[in-house]
Amino acid sequence: MACFTMSYAQKQFFKAEKMVETGVYYYPEAWNPEQWDRDFKKMADMGFEFTHMAEFAWAQIEPSEGVYDFKWLDKALELAAKHNLKVIMCTPSATPPVWLVRKYPEVLVEMSNGQAAQHGTREQYSWSSPKYRELTTKVVEVMAKRYGNDKRIWGWQIDNEPSHYGTLDYSPAAQASFKVWLKKKYKTIDALNKAWGTPFWSGIYTDFSQIEIPNAGRQYSGNASPTSFVDFKRFNADECADYVSLQNNTLHSIVSKSQFVTSNFMHGHTDVDPWRNKDLDFICYTMYPVAGYSDGVGEQGFRMGDPWRISYANDFFRPLNGVTGVMELQPGQVNWGSFNPQPYPGVIRAWLWNAFAGGLDFICSYRFRQPLYGGEQFHYGMVGTDGVTESIGGKQYSQFMTEIRDLRKAYTPNAQMPKEYAARKTAILYNADNVWETTQQPQTFQWNQITHVTKYYSAIKTLSAPVDIIGEDRDLSSYPVVVAPAYQMVDRALVAKWTKYVENGGNLVLSCRTGLKDRDGHFFEAQWADAIVNLIGAKIALNDMLGAKMNAKVSFNGNTYLWNNWGDMLDPMAGTDTWATYADQFYAGKASVVHRKLGKGTVTYIGTDTDDGKLEKDVLKKVYESAGIGVKELPEGVMLNWRDGFWVAINYSSVNVTVDIPQNATILFGSKELTPAGVAVWK
């Protein structure tokens, strides 16, 4: 099946019968060397199989330019191996040492206010800086030559969470690189002027040298060219990917083919695009479900996180190369959230099982020891501030690793996904351009592209369907259902691909804001959403947005749903069925959801965006059922996944729930009655 197909990378670096391996970050440079042996022994005793080091240690590896010290790192490797711990070695580029930024200040990011970033943080370097690229290449080459054939090294992580954590770079190096990027893309200044719409507000350029990075902080009265900002985001993502690829190419030119090369990207961070790094052996992610930014489900949901969050990351990162892992999974309370609650008892183990169920090959946690100093003192580890006492999270990691060792005994090679589950296999189409473009012109303060996409994802998972989140370049034919939420920027070729998919028997679901613009972010010089009118079998008469305190109504299948974010009012053509209608406002009676048959398949257009997602879920349920695809609706807050012959159910709600486990199933862990944060595993 496409969901968990064994790739070359998986066969090479991971043993299928182990299913998942678990590790933890360690910073030997931060601790007394006399404690290292004790710490590595403790890791192994707790059940960890690998560790991870050196990501923030450039100052220790290269204390002055061209002078390297690996004695301490060699000793740490020796002790890790003594306790049978494999090592993920990291390139240290995330934290340039002080000698570097003082000698070469041009390597620093320049913020939107013109100030250079300061030493003492991380990711404060410019991806565009030739000098930083040169110095990065040197330290990576030296590390690769020293450890590239060391059998104790399992693989390499490039940098750490490559991004600027929401900051954009306006440095001279970035300005120069942006001009080169634009010239390569557009070839002529006339083509750029057309794409950017520069006749608006007298913005016409006559030469690429006149262009500077668009800076919202310096714009006096509005945004003359939204496309220029989208291009800047595209450039920014390309620069990050190119910098990661620079290190990847350096490593792969030296290290053994038995060592993998990856990088860890933050889930949901949209200033970069992990999919741009297809050249890595695989990509992986970091995940912190509880940091004060989600209410979850029920009164204790803020301690457990959104039910869909880990599953979404699994299904976003895995399909690129068929392999992924979580490089940082929350170990307990953190320090950087809007507020930092204690996770609900048992939920850390539930997160681990959720990661396993998504087909991950490894799970790693940040970090082993809670720090005694620095900016993350309140960030929990596997052991507390005394260095030996297992934290609440540490105990849950140990429990999970014991359970995985037991689960390996029940592993069956080449287990086939159950047919009824595979029949629901669904693809969600994602394109970062749509995130960047709708952010420039949201039309309502309530619009958030990622929230819209994850709402559809959550609804699909509630119907217990396996999901791949994929790019539009992928083959769609293996997916019975394809969903493209708010796919605002399209071209005729993409719409033709969708049409062919449907005609050949696929079931396509589109949502509001789809097909409004071309790839440059321009409206088509035609009727509204002309690109998709013939596909969906309806015209979009108008759209409406409401204030946060006002709710309007939609009727569907005899039920009433509330909305206020975005609503498309549809005029169905002959042969198109109206599934839902607006129940009030001056457009009462207008279609909200339409559905039509086309060739062997179907197209459904959901024109209304709700806050609670209930309308979207119920429409999706009808799409599956109308196509003869059986669904299994889960209780609110429950995630169900199949992996390697095992079913895993997790309860993210704040109340006890009962899951449907067949009478002939062998329950390995848990029971049908799941308490909050409860887990059931059966075969």
C-alpha positions as CSV (number, residue, x, y, z in Angstrom):
1,M,0.0,0.0,0.0
2,A,1.1,3.5,-0.7
3,C,0.8,4.5,3.0
4,F,3.7,2.6,4.4
5,T,5.6,1.3,1.5
6,M,9.1,0.1,2.2
7,S,11.6,2.5,0.5
8,Y,15.2,1.9,-0.3
9,A,16.2,4.2,2.6
10,Q,14.1,2.2,5.0
11,K,15.6,-1.1,3.9
12,Q,19.1,0.3,4.2
13,F,19.0,2.1,7.5
14,F,16.2,0.5,9.5
15,K,15.4,-3.1,10.3
16,A,11.7,-3.8,9.6
17,E,11.4,-6.2,12.5
18,K,12.3,-3.5,15.0
19,M,9.5,-1.4,13.6
20,V,10.6,1.7,15.7
21,E,13.7,2.6,17.7
22,T,13.8,5.2,20.4
23,G,16.5,7.6,21.4
24,V,17.2,10.8,23.3
25,Y,19.3,14.0,22.9
26,Y,22.4,14.4,25.0
27,Y,24.8,17.3,25.4
28,P,28.1,16.0,26.8
29,E,29.6,19.5,26.5
30,A,27.1,20.7,29.1
31,W,27.9,18.1,31.8
32,N,30.8,17.0,33.9
33,P,32.8,14.4,31.9
34,E,32.9,12.2,35.1
35,Q,29.1,11.9,34.7
36,W,29.0,10.8,31.1
37,D,29.4,7.1,31.7
38,R,26.7,7.2,34.3
39,D,24.3,9.1,32.0
40,F,24.8,6.8,29.0
41,K,24.3,3.7,31.3
42,K,21.1,5.3,32.5
43,M,19.9,5.8,29.0
44,A,20.5,2.2,28.1
45,D,18.9,1.0,31.3
46,M,15.8,3.0,30.5
47,G,15.6,1.2,27.2
48,F,16.9,3.8,24.7
49,E,18.6,2.5,21.7
50,F,20.4,5.6,20.3
51,T,21.5,9.0,21.3
52,H,22.0,12.3,19.5
53,M,24.8,14.9,20.0
54,A,26.8,17.9,18.8
55,E,24.0,20.0,17.3
56,F,24.9,23.1,19.4
57,A,28.6,22.4,19.9
58,W,30.4,24.4,17.2
59,A,32.3,26.5,19.8
60,Q,33.6,23.3,21.4
61,I,34.4,21.6,18.1
62,E,36.1,24.6,16.5
63,P,37.2,26.9,19.5
64,S,39.0,29.2,17.1
65,E,39.0,29.4,13.3
66,G,40.6,26.3,11.8
67,V,41.5,24.8,15.2
68,Y,39.4,21.7,16.0
69,D,39.0,19.7,19.2
70,F,37.3,16.3,19.0
71,K,38.8,14.6,22.1
72,W,35.7,15.3,24.1
73,L,33.4,14.1,21.4
74,D,35.5,11.0,20.8
75,K,35.2,10.2,24.5
76,A,31.4,10.6,24.4
77,L,31.2,8.3,21.4
78,E,33.3,5.7,23.1
79,L,31.0,5.7,26.2
80,A,27.8,5.7,24.1
81,A,29.1,2.6,22.3
82,K,30.1,1.0,25.6
83,H,26.4,0.9,26.4
84,N,25.3,-0.2,23.0
85,L,23.8,3.2,22.0
86,K,24.0,4.2,18.3
87,V,24.6,7.8,17.7
88,I,23.0,10.4,15.4
89,M,25.8,13.0,14.8
90,C,24.7,16.5,14.1
91,T,26.3,19.3,12.1
92,P,26.6,22.3,14.5
93,S,25.6,25.1,12.1
94,A,22.6,26.2,14.2
95,T,24.8,28.0,16.7
96,P,27.8,29.9,15.2
97,P,30.5,30.5,17.8
98,V,31.3,34.1,19.0
99,W,34.7,34.2,17.2
100,L,32.8,33.7,13.9
101,V,30.2,36.4,14.2
102,R,32.7,38.9,15.6
103,K,35.2,38.3,12.8
104,Y,32.5,38.0,10.1
105,P,29.5,40.0,11.2
106,E,28.1,39.9,7.7
107,V,26.9,36.3,8.3
108,L,24.1,37.5,10.6
109,V,20.5,37.8,9.7
110,E,19.3,41.4,9.3
111,M,15.8,41.8,10.8
112,S,13.0,43.9,9.3
113,N,14.0,46.9,11.4
114,G,17.5,46.9,10.0
115,Q,19.1,45.5,13.1
116,A,21.5,42.6,12.9
117,A,20.8,39.6,15.0
118,Q,22.9,39.2,18.1
119,H,25.3,36.4,19.2
120,G,23.9,34.2,21.9
121,T,20.9,32.7,20.3
122,R,20.5,30.1,17.5
123,E,19.6,30.1,13.8
124,Q,20.7,33.8,13.7
125,Y,22.9,33.2,10.6
126,S,21.9,34.1,7.0
127,W,21.4,31.2,4.6
128,S,22.5,33.5,1.9
129,S,25.9,34.5,3.4
130,P,28.7,33.2,1.2
131,K,31.1,33.4,4.2
132,Y,28.8,31.4,6.4
133,R,28.4,28.8,3.7
134,E,32.1,28.6,3.3
135,L,32.7,28.1,7.1
136,T,29.9,25.7,7.4
137,T,31.3,23.6,4.6
138,K,34.7,23.5,6.3
139,V,33.4,22.3,9.7
140,V,31.1,19.7,8.1
141,E,33.9,18.4,5.9
142,V,36.2,18.0,8.9
143,M,33.5,16.2,10.9
144,A,32.6,14.0,8.0
145,K,36.2,12.9,7.4
146,R,36.5,12.1,11.1
147,Y,33.3,10.2,11.6
148,G,32.0,9.4,8.1
149,N,33.2,5.7,8.3
150,D,32.7,5.3,12.1
151,K,30.4,2.4,12.6
152,R,29.2,3.9,15.9
153,I,27.5,6.6,13.9
154,W,24.0,5.6,12.7
155,G,23.3,8.8,10.8
156,W,23.6,12.5,10.6
157,Q,21.3,15.4,11.4
158,I,21.9,18.6,9.5
159,D,21.5,21.8,11.6
160,N,18.5,21.9,14.0
161,E,15.0,22.9,13.0
162,P,16.3,24.9,10.0
163,S,14.3,28.1,10.0
164,H,14.7,31.6,11.5
165,Y,11.8,31.0,14.0
166,G,9.5,33.5,12.3
167,T,12.2,36.1,11.5
168,L,12.9,36.9,7.9
169,D,16.3,37.9,6.6
170,Y,16.8,41.3,4.9
171,S,20.6,41.3,5.0
172,P,22.7,42.5,2.1
173,A,23.5,38.9,1.3
174,A,19.8,38.0,1.2
175,Q,19.0,41.1,-0.9
176,A,21.6,40.1,-3.5
177,S,20.5,36.5,-3.6
178,F,16.9,37.5,-4.0
179,K,17.7,39.5,-7.1
180,V,19.5,36.5,-8.5
181,W,16.6,34.2,-7.7
182,L,14.1,36.6,-9.4
183,K,16.2,36.9,-12.5
184,K,16.5,33.1,-12.8
185,K,12.8,32.7,-12.4
186,Y,11.5,35.5,-14.6
187,K,14.4,36.0,-17.0
188,T,13.2,39.5,-18.0
189,I,12.1,42.5,-16.0
190,D,8.9,42.7,-18.1
191,A,7.9,39.2,-17.0
192,L,8.4,40.1,-13.4
193,N,6.4,43.3,-13.8
194,K,3.6,41.3,-15.3
195,A,3.7,38.7,-12.5
196,W,3.9,41.2,-9.7
197,G,1.3,43.5,-11.2
198,T,3.5,46.5,-10.9
199,P,1.4,48.9,-12.9
200,F,-0.7,49.1,-9.7
201,W,0.4,52.1,-7.7
202,S,3.2,53.0,-10.1
203,G,5.4,50.1,-9.1
204,I,7.0,49.4,-12.4
205,Y,10.7,48.3,-12.4
206,T,13.1,48.8,-15.3
207,D,16.0,46.6,-13.9
208,F,16.4,43.8,-11.4
209,S,18.9,46.0,-9.5
210,Q,16.1,48.2,-8.4
211,I,14.3,45.5,-6.5
212,E,14.6,45.0,-2.7
213,I,13.0,42.4,-0.5
214,P,9.4,43.5,0.3
215,N,9.3,44.6,3.9
216,A,5.9,45.0,5.5
217,G,7.4,47.0,8.4
218,R,8.5,49.7,5.9
219,Q,5.4,49.8,3.7
220,Y,3.5,53.0,4.4
221,S,-0.1,52.3,3.4
222,G,-0.8,48.8,2.2
223,N,0.7,46.1,0.0
224,A,1.1,47.1,-3.6
225,S,2.0,43.6,-4.8
226,P,1.0,40.5,-2.8
227,T,2.8,38.4,-5.4
228,S,6.1,40.0,-4.4
229,F,5.6,38.8,-0.8
230,V,4.7,35.3,-2.0
231,D,7.9,35.3,-4.1
232,F,9.9,36.3,-1.1
233,K,8.4,33.4,0.9
234,R,9.3,31.1,-2.0
235,F,12.8,32.5,-2.1
236,N,13.2,32.2,1.6
237,A,12.1,28.5,1.6
238,D,14.4,27.8,-1.4
239,E,17.4,29.5,0.4
240,C,16.8,27.3,3.5
241,A,16.5,24.2,1.4
242,D,19.7,25.1,-0.6
243,Y,21.6,25.6,2.6
244,V,20.5,22.3,4.0
245,S,21.4,20.7,0.6
246,L,24.9,22.3,0.7
247,Q,25.6,20.3,3.9
248,N,23.8,17.2,2.6
249,N,26.0,17.2,-0.5
250,T,29.1,17.7,1.6
251,L,28.3,14.8,3.8
252,H,27.2,12.4,1.1
253,S,30.5,13.1,-0.8
254,I,32.4,11.8,2.2
255,V,30.4,9.6,4.6
256,S,29.7,5.9,4.3
257,K,26.5,4.9,2.5
258,S,25.5,3.1,5.6
259,Q,25.0,6.4,7.4
260,F,21.8,8.3,6.7
261,V,21.5,12.1,6.4
262,T,18.4,13.9,7.5
263,S,17.2,17.1,9.1
264,N,14.5,17.9,11.5
265,F,11.8,20.5,10.6
266,M,9.3,22.0,12.9
267,H,5.8,20.7,12.3
268,G,3.5,23.5,11.0
269,H,6.2,26.1,10.6
270,T,5.4,27.6,7.2
271,D,8.4,30.0,6.6
272,V,10.3,27.0,5.3
273,D,9.1,24.0,3.2
274,P,10.5,20.6,4.3
275,W,9.4,19.1,1.0
276,R,12.0,21.2,-0.9
277,N,14.7,18.9,0.6
278,K,13.9,15.8,-1.4
279,D,17.6,15.1,-1.7
280,L,17.9,14.1,1.9
281,D,17.6,10.4,2.7
282,F,14.4,11.3,4.4
283,I,13.0,14.3,6.4
284,C,11.8,14.2,10.0
285,Y,10.1,16.6,12.4
286,T,9.9,18.0,15.9
287,M,6.7,17.8,17.9
288,Y,5.5,19.5,21.1
289,P,1.7,18.9,21.5
290,V,1.2,20.7,24.8
291,A,2.6,24.3,25.1
292,G,-0.5,26.4,25.8
293,Y,-1.6,26.9,22.2
294,S,-4.4,24.4,22.0
295,D,-7.5,23.6,24.0
296,G,-7.7,20.1,22.7
297,V,-10.9,18.1,23.4
298,G,-12.7,18.7,26.7
299,E,-11.6,20.3,29.9
300,Q,-8.3,18.5,30.1
301,G,-7.6,18.7,26.4
302,F,-5.0,21.5,26.9
303,R,-2.9,18.9,28.7
304,M,-3.1,16.3,25.8
305,G,-3.0,18.4,22.7
306,D,-5.0,18.3,19.5
307,P,-6.0,14.7,18.6
308,W,-4.8,15.2,15.0
309,R,-1.5,16.9,15.6
310,I,1.0,14.0,15.7
311,S,-0.9,12.0,13.1
312,Y,-0.9,15.0,10.7
313,A,2.9,15.3,11.1
314,N,3.3,11.6,10.5
315,D,1.3,11.8,7.3
316,F,2.9,15.0,6.1
317,F,6.6,13.9,6.5
318,R,6.4,10.2,5.7
319,P,5.1,10.2,2.1
320,L,8.0,12.2,0.7
321,N,10.4,9.3,0.8
322,G,8.4,6.7,2.5
323,V,10.4,7.1,5.7
324,T,10.3,9.5,8.6
325,G,10.8,9.9,12.3
326,V,10.2,12.4,15.1
327,M,13.5,13.9,16.2
328,E,12.1,15.8,19.1
329,L,9.0,14.5,20.9
330,Q,8.0,16.4,24.0
331,P,9.3,14.7,27.2
332,G,7.1,16.6,29.7
333,Q,6.6,20.2,30.7
334,V,8.4,22.8,28.5
335,N,9.5,26.4,29.0
336,W,8.6,28.3,25.9
337,G,4.8,28.0,25.5
338,S,2.3,30.8,26.1
339,F,1.8,28.8,29.3
340,N,3.4,25.5,30.2
341,P,1.0,23.0,31.8
342,Q,1.9,19.6,33.1
343,P,0.9,17.0,30.4
344,Y,-2.0,14.8,31.4
345,P,-1.0,11.6,33.2
346,G,-0.1,8.9,30.6
347,V,-0.3,11.2,27.6
348,I,3.4,11.1,26.8
349,R,3.1,7.4,26.4
350,A,0.1,8.0,24.2
351,W,2.1,10.4,22.0
352,L,4.7,7.7,21.6
353,W,2.2,5.2,20.5
354,N,0.6,7.8,18.2
355,A,4.1,8.3,16.6
356,F,4.6,4.5,16.3
357,A,1.1,4.1,14.7
358,G,2.0,6.6,12.0
359,G,4.7,4.4,10.5
360,L,7.7,6.2,12.0
361,D,11.0,4.4,12.0
362,F,12.5,6.2,15.0
363,I,11.4,8.4,17.9
364,C,13.8,10.7,19.7
365,S,13.2,13.1,22.6
366,Y,14.7,16.4,23.5
367,R,16.4,15.9,26.0
368,F,17.9,13.4,28.5
369,R,18.8,15.7,31.4
370,Q,16.9,18.8,32.5
371,P,19.4,21.7,32.1
372,L,20.7,23.6,35.2
373,Y,21.3,26.8,33.3
374,G,20.5,28.6,30.0
375,G,17.3,29.5,28.3
376,E,15.6,26.2,28.8
377,Q,16.0,25.5,32.5
378,F,12.3,24.7,33.0
379,H,12.3,22.2,30.0
380,Y,11.9,18.7,31.4
381,G,14.1,15.8,30.4
382,M,14.1,12.1,31.0
383,V,15.8,12.7,34.3
384,G,15.5,15.7,36.6
385,T,17.9,18.3,37.9
386,D,19.8,15.7,40.0
387,G,20.7,13.9,36.8
388,V,19.5,10.5,38.0
389,T,15.8,10.6,39.1
390,E,13.5,9.6,36.2
391,S,10.9,12.3,35.4
392,I,7.2,11.5,34.9
393,G,7.9,11.6,31.1
394,G,11.0,9.5,31.5
395,K,9.0,6.7,33.2
396,Q,6.5,6.8,30.3
397,Y,9.3,6.5,27.7
398,S,10.6,3.5,29.6
399,Q,7.2,1.9,29.7
400,F,6.7,2.5,26.0
401,M,10.1,1.0,25.1
402,T,9.4,-2.1,27.2
403,E,6.1,-2.5,25.4
404,I,7.8,-2.1,22.0
405,R,10.3,-4.9,22.8
406,D,7.3,-7.1,23.7
407,L,5.5,-6.0,20.5
408,R,8.4,-7.0,18.4
409,K,7.8,-10.6,19.4
410,A,4.4,-10.4,17.7
411,Y,5.7,-8.8,14.6
412,T,4.6,-10.4,11.3
413,P,6.7,-9.6,8.2
414,N,4.9,-8.0,5.2
415,A,1.5,-7.7,7.0
416,Q,-1.1,-6.5,4.6
417,M,-3.3,-3.5,5.4
418,P,-6.9,-4.7,5.9
419,K,-9.0,-4.2,2.8
420,E,-11.8,-2.2,4.4
421,Y,-9.2,0.2,5.8
422,A,-7.2,0.5,2.6
423,A,-10.5,1.2,0.7
424,R,-10.7,4.5,2.6
425,K,-7.2,5.6,1.7
426,T,-7.3,9.4,1.2
427,A,-4.8,11.9,-0.1
428,I,-4.8,15.5,1.0
429,L,-3.2,17.9,-1.5
430,Y,-0.9,20.5,0.0
431,N,1.1,23.4,-1.5
432,A,3.0,25.9,0.6
433,D,2.2,28.6,-2.0
434,N,-1.5,28.5,-0.9
435,V,-0.4,29.1,2.7
436,W,1.8,32.1,1.7
437,E,-0.7,33.6,-0.7
438,T,-3.8,33.4,1.5
439,T,-1.8,34.9,4.4
440,Q,-1.2,38.0,2.2
441,Q,-4.9,38.5,1.5
442,P,-6.9,36.5,4.1
443,Q,-10.1,38.6,3.5
444,T,-11.1,37.8,7.1
445,F,-9.1,37.8,10.3
446,Q,-10.5,34.3,11.0
447,W,-8.8,32.8,7.9
448,N,-5.8,30.5,8.6
449,Q,-4.8,28.1,5.8
450,I,-3.2,25.6,8.0
451,T,-6.2,25.5,10.3
452,H,-8.4,24.9,7.3
453,V,-6.3,22.0,6.0
454,T,-6.0,20.4,9.4
455,K,-9.7,20.7,10.0
456,Y,-10.2,18.5,6.9
457,Y,-7.5,16.2,8.0
458,S,-9.1,15.8,11.4
459,A,-12.5,15.1,9.9
460,I,-11.0,12.4,7.6
461,K,-9.2,10.7,10.6
462,T,-12.4,10.8,12.6
463,L,-13.8,8.5,9.8
464,S,-10.8,6.2,10.5
465,A,-9.2,6.6,7.0
466,P,-5.5,6.3,6.3
467,V,-4.1,9.5,4.9
468,D,-1.1,10.7,2.9
469,I,-0.5,14.4,2.6
470,I,1.1,14.9,-0.8
471,G,2.1,17.4,-3.5
472,E,0.1,17.9,-6.6
473,D,2.9,16.3,-8.7
474,R,2.1,12.9,-7.2
475,D,0.1,10.2,-8.9
476,L,-3.5,10.2,-7.6
477,S,-4.7,7.0,-9.0
478,S,-4.1,4.8,-5.9
479,Y,-6.3,7.0,-3.7
480,P,-10.0,6.3,-3.7
481,V,-10.6,9.8,-2.3
482,V,-8.5,13.0,-2.9
483,V,-9.2,16.2,-0.9
484,A,-7.8,19.6,-1.9
485,P,-8.7,22.1,0.8
486,A,-8.8,25.8,-0.2
487,Y,-6.5,25.2,-3.1
488,Q,-6.6,28.8,-4.3
489,M,-3.8,28.9,-6.8
490,V,-4.2,26.5,-9.8
491,D,-3.4,26.2,-13.5
492,R,-5.3,24.5,-16.3
493,A,-3.0,21.5,-16.2
494,L,-3.7,20.8,-12.6
495,V,-7.5,21.1,-13.1
496,A,-7.2,18.8,-16.1
497,K,-5.3,16.3,-13.9
498,W,-8.1,16.5,-11.3
499,T,-10.7,16.0,-14.0
500,K,-8.9,12.9,-15.4
501,Y,-8.6,11.5,-11.9
502,V,-12.4,11.8,-11.4
503,E,-13.3,10.5,-14.8
504,N,-11.2,7.4,-14.1
505,G,-13.2,6.7,-10.9
506,G,-11.7,8.9,-8.2
507,N,-13.7,10.9,-5.7
508,L,-12.5,14.5,-5.5
509,V,-13.4,16.9,-2.7
510,L,-12.7,20.6,-3.1
511,S,-13.4,23.4,-0.5
512,C,-14.0,27.1,-0.6
513,R,-11.3,29.4,-2.0
514,T,-10.3,26.7,-4.6
515,G,-9.4,27.7,-8.1
516,L,-9.7,31.5,-7.7
517,K,-6.2,32.5,-8.9
518,D,-3.4,31.5,-11.2
519,R,0.1,30.6,-10.1
520,D,1.0,34.3,-9.9
521,G,-1.9,35.1,-7.6
522,H,-3.9,36.8,-10.3
523,F,-7.6,36.3,-10.8
524,F,-8.4,34.7,-14.1
525,E,-9.8,37.2,-16.7
526,A,-13.1,35.2,-16.8
527,Q,-16.0,34.5,-14.6
528,W,-15.2,33.9,-10.9
529,A,-13.3,30.7,-10.3
530,D,-13.6,29.9,-14.0
531,A,-10.8,27.3,-13.8
532,I,-13.0,24.9,-11.8
533,V,-16.6,25.8,-12.8
534,N,-16.9,23.0,-15.3
535,L,-15.3,20.6,-12.9
536,I,-17.6,21.2,-10.0
537,G,-20.6,21.8,-12.1
538,A,-21.6,25.0,-10.5
539,K,-20.9,28.7,-10.6
540,I,-19.8,30.6,-7.5
541,A,-22.3,33.5,-7.4
542,L,-20.6,35.4,-4.4
543,N,-18.9,34.8,-1.1
544,D,-19.5,36.2,2.4
545,M,-17.6,36.5,5.6
546,L,-19.1,37.3,9.0
547,G,-17.8,38.7,12.3
548,A,-16.6,36.4,15.1
549,K,-19.7,37.0,17.2
550,M,-22.2,36.4,14.4
551,N,-23.3,32.9,13.3
552,A,-25.2,32.1,10.1
553,K,-26.8,28.7,9.3
554,V,-26.4,25.9,6.7
555,S,-28.8,23.0,6.3
556,F,-27.6,19.6,5.4
557,N,-29.3,16.2,5.7
558,G,-31.9,17.6,8.0
559,N,-29.3,19.1,10.4
560,T,-28.3,22.7,11.0
561,Y,-24.7,23.9,11.2
562,L,-23.3,27.2,12.2
563,W,-20.6,29.1,10.3
564,N,-19.0,32.6,10.1
565,N,-15.6,32.3,8.5
566,W,-16.2,32.0,4.8
567,G,-19.1,31.0,2.6
568,D,-19.4,30.5,-1.2
569,M,-22.9,30.8,-2.6
570,L,-23.2,28.3,-5.5
571,D,-25.4,28.1,-8.6
572,P,-25.5,24.4,-9.6
573,M,-25.7,23.5,-13.3
574,A,-27.8,20.8,-14.8
575,G,-26.8,17.4,-13.5
576,T,-25.2,18.8,-10.3
577,D,-26.9,17.9,-7.0
578,T,-27.3,20.4,-4.1
579,W,-26.4,18.7,-0.8
580,A,-26.5,21.7,1.5
581,T,-28.1,25.2,1.5
582,Y,-27.8,28.4,3.4
583,A,-30.7,28.7,5.8
584,D,-30.6,32.5,6.4
585,Q,-29.2,35.9,5.3
586,F,-30.2,37.4,2.0
587,Y,-28.9,34.4,0.1
588,A,-31.1,31.8,2.0
589,G,-31.7,28.9,-0.3
590,K,-28.4,29.2,-2.2
591,A,-26.3,26.0,-2.4
592,S,-23.5,25.6,0.1
593,V,-22.4,22.1,-0.9
594,V,-22.7,20.6,-4.4
595,H,-22.0,17.1,-5.7
596,R,-21.9,15.6,-9.2
597,K,-20.9,12.5,-11.0
598,L,-18.3,12.8,-13.7
599,G,-17.2,9.8,-15.7
600,K,-16.7,7.0,-13.3
601,G,-16.1,9.2,-10.3
602,T,-17.5,12.2,-8.3
603,V,-16.7,15.8,-7.5
604,T,-17.9,17.5,-4.3
605,Y,-17.5,21.2,-3.6
606,I,-17.8,22.3,0.0
607,G,-18.4,26.1,-0.1
608,T,-18.7,26.8,3.6
609,D,-15.9,26.9,6.2
610,T,-17.0,26.3,9.8
611,D,-15.2,26.6,13.1
612,D,-16.1,23.2,14.6
613,G,-15.7,21.3,11.3
614,K,-18.9,19.3,11.9
615,L,-20.4,20.2,8.5
616,E,-17.2,19.3,6.7
617,K,-17.0,15.9,8.5
618,D,-20.6,15.0,7.8
619,V,-20.2,15.9,4.1
620,L,-17.1,13.8,3.8
621,K,-18.9,10.9,5.4
622,K,-21.6,11.2,2.8
623,V,-18.9,11.3,0.0
624,Y,-17.4,8.0,1.2
625,E,-20.7,6.3,1.7
626,S,-22.0,7.6,-1.7
627,A,-19.0,6.0,-3.3
628,G,-19.6,2.7,-1.6
629,I,-16.7,3.2,0.8
630,G,-17.6,2.1,4.3
631,V,-16.4,4.3,7.1
632,K,-16.0,3.8,10.8
633,E,-16.8,7.0,12.7
634,L,-14.8,7.3,15.9
635,P,-15.8,9.0,19.1
636,E,-14.6,12.6,19.4
637,G,-10.9,12.8,20.3
638,V,-10.0,9.2,19.3
639,M,-7.3,8.4,16.8
640,L,-7.2,5.0,15.2
641,N,-4.3,3.8,13.0
642,W,-3.0,0.5,11.6
643,R,0.6,-0.3,11.2
644,D,2.6,-3.5,10.6
645,G,-0.4,-5.7,11.5
646,F,-1.3,-3.8,14.7
647,W,-4.2,-1.5,15.4
648,V,-3.6,1.4,17.8
649,A,-6.3,3.5,19.3
650,I,-5.6,6.6,21.5
651,N,-8.1,8.7,23.5
652,Y,-7.3,12.4,23.4
653,S,-10.7,13.3,24.9
654,S,-11.3,14.2,28.5
655,V,-13.8,11.4,29.2
656,N,-13.8,7.6,29.0
657,V,-14.6,6.2,25.6
658,T,-15.3,2.7,24.2
659,V,-13.6,1.6,21.1
660,D,-14.9,-1.1,18.8
661,I,-12.4,-4.0,18.9
662,P,-13.4,-7.2,17.2
663,Q,-14.3,-10.2,19.4
664,N,-11.6,-12.3,17.7
665,A,-8.8,-9.7,18.3
666,T,-5.9,-10.2,20.6
667,I,-5.6,-7.1,22.8
668,L,-1.9,-6.6,23.6
669,F,-2.1,-3.5,25.6
670,G,-5.1,-1.6,27.1
671,S,-8.7,-2.5,26.7
672,K,-11.9,-1.4,24.9
673,E,-12.6,1.1,27.6
674,L,-10.1,3.9,27.2
675,T,-9.6,6.5,29.9
676,P,-8.3,10.0,28.9
677,A,-4.8,9.5,27.4
678,G,-5.5,5.8,27.2
679,V,-4.0,3.5,24.6
680,A,-5.2,0.2,23.2
681,V,-3.1,-2.0,20.9
682,W,-4.5,-5.1,19.3
683,K,-3.8,-7.6,16.5
